[in-house]
């Protein structure tokens, strides 16, 4: 676009605008309920879209390419430094079983929705790994898959808008399910037959519903949540280690992915699948970070500030994808993508709730596990707090973090299955 207030070659000014948009989105999300419902990522996207349509910033610039190529990969390891698989497996209890089954439903739902809708939604193939990734882990996975498969800004923007609308409906239904009269009575009958009719929270899961401190469920939930989300003291040494380790992981992963992609032949389905998995930069970033977090939990997992920095970088990315987005295209694509997203979410819920009841899980566990899949650890923990399920706060965060790891695997796997390169 010509005639914008800030020219395309004014990189510092563009960086300043994107950084401010991201910062403003985070501020609004954390201070206003209406903004929290929209999420900071959507606000960042809409903010930059508005600036573009007001001819303040251009639609194309090297600054945007830099963020796609360097900022996005750098944010991935920062958000995975706490992905210690041993800790997740030990402390998440039975919740992980439902979470993994729900993830299988996400994959099935994504592939099924693609087969049914690909003829009516142009370019839908690239949305498959994006949405399977985000409905397994979170925004970090959507970003990784969008960058990996070079999805257009219009598709990403429309998918984000559709996802946001679906999340509103999904969370409303999920919050109502545990108190639904028919479903709850059915669950209690099944729990009674299985010898589990001891408390609103599953005693079978090994969770002690009564707090040692004597607090109520809501008080205990608030206490644990406040403790987990408290501000952290971040040292210069920690910031230096975060950036050094993240850059190192991305450098090793990028080099290894290029090499493996070149040496692994693409003859036959299995070799093609192996090439797509091992030759993928984001998959290697995820794997290496997870291994380091598991092998050196006291070093890697204690790098305070990594989550915050990584999340901020993700918000800058969303400001970028909103820049060239066409409002008319989003309006045209979002309704169809809304149906696509609804099909995936519905399949996840079916897998989660049917299998959960067959395995004698209770409503709270199933709802939190499904939420950790679809919404990620933040919304799952928030739901546990809102419902007063203090015992499920930490497990929800842990399995949600596992989703960040699995989301890229599932996304690349599904993308390879439908022939994306």
C-alpha positions, 0 to 999 in steps of 0.5 A: 500500500502506498501513501501510508503514514509510516513507510515500509522501509521505516523498520524501527517505526513499524517495530515500535507500532507492533510492540505497542499494539501487542503491549496495549492488547495485553494491558486491555486483556488483563484489566477489562473483562470485555477484553479478556473475553476477546483475548489479547491475541484477537485484540492485537490482530484487530488493532493492527488491522485498524491501523492498516485500514486507516493507512497508518502502516503498510500491508507489506514490509521486511519487518513483518517477514523478520517476525515470521522468520525469527520471532515466531520460532524463538518464542516456541522454546520459551513457552516450553521450558516447563514441559517436564514430561516426568512432572506432568505424568506424575502430577496430572493423574488420571486427567492425562488419560482423558486429555489424550483421548480428547486429543485423538478426537481432535485429530479425527474431527479435523480430518473429518471436517476437512473431507466434508468442507474442503470443496467449499472452503478454499485453502482449507488444507492449511487450516487443518494443522493450525486448528488441530494444533491449537485445539491440542495445545494453544495459540503457540501451536496455531502460530507454529503451524501457520508459519510452517505451512506458510498460511496466508494472513487472511486465512490465519486471521479468519481462523483466529476470529472463528476460533474465538467465536467457537471458544465462547460457545464451547466454554459456555456449554462446558461450564454448564455440563457439570451441573446439567441435571440429566447428565449429572444424575446419569453420572452419579448413577454410573459412579455409584455402580462403580463405587465412586459416589463419595464426593463431587470431585472424584475420589477415584482420581486420588484427589483429596477434596477436603483441604488440609488448611480447612479452606473451602474449595473456592478459597483453595482454588483462589489461593493456588491460582494466585500462587501460580500466577504471582509476579516473578522476580526476573534476573538479568542472568535469567533473561540472558539464559532464556535468549541464549538457550532459545536461540541455540535450540532454534539454530540446532533445530533449523540445521538438523531439519534441513539436513534430515529433510534432504537425506530422508527420501520421500518414496512411499507413505512411511518415508514421506511421513518420517521426512515430514516429521523429522525434517520439520523445524518446529517439531525438532524445536519442540522435541529438543526443548521438551528433552532439555526441560525433562533432563534438566528441570531445575535449570531449564524449568526455573528460568523465570520470565520465559513464559512472559517473554514468549507470550509477548512475542506471540502477541507481536506475531498476532499484530503482524498477521492482522496487518494485511488482513482483508476485512471483507475476506475475513467476513466471507471466510470466518462463517465457514471456518466457524463450522469447521472449528465447531466440528473439531471441537464437537468431536473432541467433546464426544471423545472426551465425555463418552470415553470418560464416562466409560472409564468412570471419570467424573464430570469435573475431570472430563470437563477440565481435560477437554478444556485443557485440549481446546482452550489450553492451560490458562482457560482450564485453570480459570475454569477450575478456579471459577468452579472451586475445583482447587484440586484440579488447578495444577493438573489442568496446567500440567496437561495443558502444557503437555498439549503445547508439546503434542500440538505441533506433533499432531499438526505436522502429522495431520498436515502430512496425512493430507499431503501438505509440504 
